[in-house]
């Protein structure tokens, strides 16, 4: 039963991050042509900044999920956490290295929390590559332009 609850919770967290990312890219795609007062090549820079902030928010969504799950000892624990930083910051650090698939290994989780790290790594990989694809398309649209669009 605990595994099923963990599976449902982790799936909802991943879906939240994916839908959030979709909405950001959708709104960014619709807003970019409407920005008339900025030179076309700087529109890509705006897109990079917005997407960067979106990724930070998505990482914090997962960090809060770790933090909440760690409140229930039956779900697992953090191994290697620095107690002077606090559980929330350790959760955020774990989320950053997992989402970006860096995976330093200095902080790891055990128990059912391991499932969330796998889900986050896969979600992060998908969302980062989705962002790269989006930015590639935006660069093709705006970097070749000699006049503001």
N, C-alpha and C positions, 0 to 999 in steps of 0.2 A: 504494500500500500504506500509506503514511504517513497519507493522508487517511482510509482505512478504520479504522486504529487510533485516530486522533483522534476519528472519529465514534463508535466503540464506547465509548471512554473517556468522552467528553462525555455520551453517552446514559446511561451507568451513573452518572455523577455527578448528573445531573438526576433520575434515578429514585431515587437514594439520598435526595436532598433531598425529593422528593415523598412517598416512602413514610414518611420520618421525620415529615414534617408531618402526614400522614394519621394516623399512630399517636398523635401528640401530641393532635390534635383529637379522635380517637376516645376516648382515655383521659380527656381533659378532659371530654368530654360525659358519660361514665359516672361521673366523680368528682363533678361539680358537684351533682347531687341528693343525694349522700351526705354532703355537708358540711352538717351540721345546726346546729352551734354558731355559725355566722357568719350575720349578717343577709343576706337574699336579695340586696339591691342591691350588697353588697360582693363577691358571687360573680363579678360581671362584672369587677370590678377584679382579682380573682385570675386570671381568664381572660386579661385583657389582659397581665398580667405573665408568665404562662406562655407565651403566644403570642409576646410580645416576645423572650423568651429563646430560643424555638424558631427565630425568624427569625435571631437572632444566630448560632446554631449552624449554620443552613443557609448563611448567608453565609460562615462559616469553612470549611464543606465546599468551597465553590467557591474560596475563597482558597487552600486547600491544593492544590486541583487546578491552579490557576494556578502555584503555587509548584513543584509537581512537573513540570508541562509546561515551565516555564522552564529546568529543568535540562537539557533537550534543545534545543540551539540550532536544530536543523532545524525545530522546531515554531513558532518565532517569538520575538519579544523584546518587552520593554516599552519604550515611547518616552515620555520625560518623567519617568521615575522619579527620585526624589531618592536618590542613592546613600548618603547618610548615614543614611537610615532603615532600610535593609536590604530585601532582596528579599521577605521574608515580610510585612513591614508594608506595602510597596507593593502586594503581591498582595491583602492584606486591604482596603486602601483602594480598589483597583480593584474588588474584589468588592462592597464596600458601595455604591459609586456605580452599579455595573451592576445589582445585584439590585434596588435601589430605583428604578431607571430614571432617576436624577438625571443621570448621564452628563456630569459637568463637562467632560471632555475634556482635563484636564491630564495624565492618564496614559492612554495608549492602547496597544493591542497590535497587532502585525502578524503576518503568517503564519497558520498554522493556529490560533493562539490566538484569532483573531477569531471563530471558530465558537463557542468556549466563551462569549464575551461575549454573543453572540446567544442562545444557549441559556439562559444565566443570566438575562438580562433577561426573556425569556419566562417562565421558571420563577418568577422573583421576582414578576412581575405576576400570575401565576395564584395563587401562594401568598398574596400579600398580599390579593388580592380574596377568596380563599377564607376567610382569617382575618376579613376584614371581614363577610362573610356570616354566618360562625359567630357573631361577636360581636353582630351585629344580632339573630339568633335568641335568643341568651342574654339580651340586653337585653329583648326582648319577654317572655321567660319570667320574669325576676327583677325588673325595674325596676317593673313594675306591681303587684308583690306588696307587701302591707302587713304581712305576717307572715313570719317566717323559714321557709324551706322546706328 
